Amino acid sequence: MFFIGIFGVEGKEEHIGDINSKVCKVCGQFTTYKVYKRYSYFHFFFIKLFKFDEHYFAISRCCNRIFEIPKEVGKKYELREINDIEDKDLREIYNPYAEKVCPNCKNLVNPDYPYCPFCGTRLN
């Protein structure tokens, strides 16, 4: 019973920076991406012994979509070897609204609507 709680595995998420003055890859609005690193670590008492399972992602402030960042690009950004992350390196992995973006007016629309309620454009 004494050894329970002395060692274990936990997860952590760290905010590692912001990318300002970008156009959102999905909705087309001017935005800022918040960049995070998520990882798991093995600890003994309160001492982190080693990290594993690292993932990098960005959250757009305009539409709250989450984009995965390749590990190599995320590591370079974390170490400040690069100052920007290109759109081609962002892969959307989560849409909190599960809504479509109107191709004409860029508003978020319920996916069940055949037409945009804002501008009348037919949605596919």
C-alpha positions as CSV (number, residue, x, y, z in Angstrom):
1,M,0.0,0.0,0.0
2,F,2.9,2.4,0.6
3,F,3.9,2.4,-3.1
4,I,0.5,3.5,-4.4
5,G,0.8,7.1,-5.5
6,I,4.6,7.2,-5.6
7,F,4.9,6.7,-9.3
8,G,2.6,6.9,-12.3
9,V,1.7,8.2,-15.7
10,E,-0.1,11.5,-16.2
11,G,-0.9,13.8,-19.1
12,K,-0.3,17.5,-19.5
13,E,-1.2,20.3,-22.0
14,E,1.0,23.4,-22.4
15,H,0.3,26.6,-24.3
16,I,3.5,27.2,-26.2
17,G,2.6,30.3,-28.3
18,D,0.3,32.3,-30.5
19,I,0.3,32.8,-34.2
20,N,-1.1,36.3,-35.0
21,S,-2.4,37.9,-38.1
22,K,-3.6,34.8,-40.0
23,V,-6.6,34.0,-42.2
24,C,-8.4,31.0,-40.9
25,K,-8.0,28.0,-43.1
26,V,-11.7,27.0,-42.7
27,C,-13.9,30.1,-42.3
28,G,-11.7,32.7,-43.9
29,Q,-11.8,35.2,-41.1
30,F,-8.8,37.1,-39.7
31,T,-7.7,35.3,-36.6
32,T,-5.1,34.2,-34.1
33,Y,-4.1,30.5,-33.6
34,K,-3.2,29.4,-30.1
35,V,-0.6,26.6,-30.3
36,Y,-0.5,23.8,-27.7
37,K,1.6,20.8,-26.9
38,R,0.0,17.7,-25.3
39,Y,2.1,14.9,-23.9
40,S,2.2,12.1,-21.3
41,Y,4.9,11.6,-18.7
42,F,6.1,9.1,-16.2
43,H,6.8,10.4,-12.8
44,F,8.3,9.2,-9.5
45,F,6.9,11.2,-6.6
46,F,6.6,14.7,-8.2
47,I,9.6,14.4,-10.5
48,K,9.0,14.0,-14.2
49,L,11.3,11.2,-15.4
50,F,10.5,11.2,-19.1
51,K,7.9,12.4,-21.6
52,F,6.3,10.4,-24.4
53,D,3.4,10.6,-26.8
54,E,3.8,14.3,-27.8
55,H,1.2,16.0,-30.0
56,Y,1.0,19.6,-31.2
57,F,-2.2,21.4,-32.2
58,A,-3.6,24.8,-32.8
59,I,-7.0,26.3,-32.0
60,S,-8.4,29.1,-34.1
61,R,-10.0,31.9,-32.1
62,C,-12.6,32.8,-34.8
63,C,-14.4,29.5,-35.1
64,N,-12.7,27.3,-32.3
65,R,-11.7,24.6,-34.8
66,I,-8.8,22.4,-33.7
67,F,-6.0,21.7,-36.2
68,E,-3.3,19.0,-35.8
69,I,0.3,20.1,-36.4
70,P,2.9,17.6,-37.6
71,K,5.3,16.7,-34.8
72,E,8.4,18.0,-36.6
73,V,6.8,21.4,-37.3
74,G,5.5,21.7,-33.8
75,K,8.9,20.9,-32.3
76,K,10.6,23.6,-34.4
77,Y,7.9,26.1,-33.4
78,E,8.3,25.2,-29.7
79,L,12.1,25.7,-30.0
80,R,11.6,29.0,-31.8
81,E,13.4,27.7,-34.9
82,I,10.4,28.9,-36.9
83,N,8.0,31.8,-36.1
84,D,5.0,30.8,-38.2
85,I,3.1,27.6,-39.2
86,E,1.9,27.4,-42.7
87,D,-1.7,26.5,-43.7
88,K,-0.5,23.3,-45.4
89,D,0.8,22.0,-42.0
90,L,-2.6,22.4,-40.4
91,R,-5.0,19.5,-40.6
92,E,-8.5,20.0,-39.1
93,I,-9.3,17.3,-36.5
94,Y,-12.3,18.8,-34.6
95,N,-15.2,21.1,-35.5
96,P,-17.0,22.1,-32.3
97,Y,-20.1,23.3,-34.1
98,A,-20.4,20.5,-36.6
99,E,-21.7,23.2,-39.0
100,K,-21.0,24.0,-42.6
101,V,-19.3,27.2,-43.7
102,C,-21.2,28.9,-46.5
103,P,-18.9,29.2,-49.5
104,N,-20.4,32.6,-50.4
105,C,-20.8,34.6,-47.1
106,K,-18.5,32.4,-44.8
107,N,-21.2,32.2,-42.1
108,L,-21.6,29.0,-40.1
109,V,-24.7,27.1,-41.1
110,N,-26.5,24.1,-39.7
111,P,-25.6,21.1,-41.9
112,D,-29.3,20.1,-42.3
113,Y,-30.1,23.3,-44.2
114,P,-30.1,23.0,-48.0
115,Y,-29.7,26.8,-48.4
116,C,-27.7,29.4,-46.4
117,P,-30.2,31.3,-44.2
118,F,-27.9,34.4,-44.5
119,C,-27.5,34.8,-48.2
120,G,-29.6,32.1,-49.9
121,T,-26.7,30.2,-51.5
122,R,-27.4,26.5,-52.2
123,L,-25.2,24.3,-49.9
124,N,-23.9,20.9,-51.1
